[in-house]
Amino acid sequence: MIVRFAPAASNEVYAIAQHYAAIDRKLGYRILDNLADISALLIAHPRLGVPVSNDCRRVNMLQFSYAVYYRIDEVEKVIWIVSVTHQRRRPGSWQHRVQEEPARYATAA
């Protein structure tokens, strides 16, 4: 399995890292490191996250108040990160992305 970020999730990660880097450069790197750790964990244990909807699962970041929402594409052997969302802001803002087909992520990436 490999981990890929849907374009919207990539944009979210970039904005989050920029936000924390503006506070302290080390924080920007720390959140990216945390996401890399979660990606490695998901490769080893794809079903680790809590099911939250049809094909979507959630893993909470340990050091930051963000949740990583992802889908597993068993055929392509890809874990698609569909959203990285703050746990207390805009709840449910990621849900419309779950309906999108993984093929759309690949063509948009």
Steps between C-alpha positions, in 0.01 A plus 500: 500500500600859442354822639385777269341832581197621310565851362273667756676316784839610364379859505382459859834355611687784332282762671529329839880471474526865394282606793714318755827602333394864535472444876822299527690341213553182700123460542454500124748215471353317797152482350643370172700240693184400684319452169790291367477281812127456450556411134753232596262366763216482248718310253572243769142495636254641243190426708638668811269801475149522635231456230307827465297449182461271198861444401666760717704460817651750746827512692563781747839663512661461840683830536260725311123546500454367148335190362612316188213360292588232248364235264657171407508398135561125519519459122768764443664437840477869590401673822348831394520780756185698420525762774711627788255701708512676834289302745308801629465718192263442210382155606383296206676718241680191369188286447422605143844370394417144604251475214770580244649208315869423561557520123414869525775549757754339269406712200501819706835427669 
